[in-house]
Amino acid sequence: MHRITTLSTATALFALTGTNALAECPTGSDKKDGITLAQNTPFFMRSDFKSTPDGFVEQRVMEVGSATRSTMALCRHGLVMSGEHSPSGHVEITFIEAETRQVGECSFEVWNVTSSLKDRGGTGAVFLMAYAPELDLVLAASATDADGNQTPVYAYQWAGKTAEIGE
């Protein structure tokens, strides 16, 4: 059994590349036991997703420089990122195109969508997201500024079943 932890970015890179060939690619049915997605650059981030009666839980660990941050969120749907379900505003999702996205050795059909988060006054943020409907998870996201320029937020580089790598 392999473990992916937040020891350091260099250690994480070794752990991810060494584990890729041994783990099976996850499917939507694997979320009941857990799906793990991770990236190494530009910073280390590991997210573990597990089904709940109300949707799914995401437990995320990020290591940026020497700082490590852990978060946990309950999500009702993969297209609504943590904190977006506020009673003071709304989310608009617009479909752009479908394509296949490679995450490590796994291929997933994704819908590229824009997600506009708006408060009651109409201001907010816009994200371009690669949503994998089979997994009900966002595999990559970029923030879009007022001029349409994209700034990457994250893009997972490895996918696997949590039980195969350890928690």
Salt bridges, closest charged atoms under 4 A:
GLU24 OE1 - LYS161 NZ 3.20
ASP30 OD1 - LYS161 NZ 3.93
ASP33 OD2 - LYS32 NZ 3.20
ASP48 OD2 - ARG46 NE 3.03
GLU58 OE2 - ARG60 NE 2.80
GLU92 OE2 - HIS90 NE2 3.08
GLU92 OE1 - LYS118 NZ 3.72
ASP136 OD2 - LYS31 NZ 3.87
ASP136 OD1 - HIS77 ND1 3.66
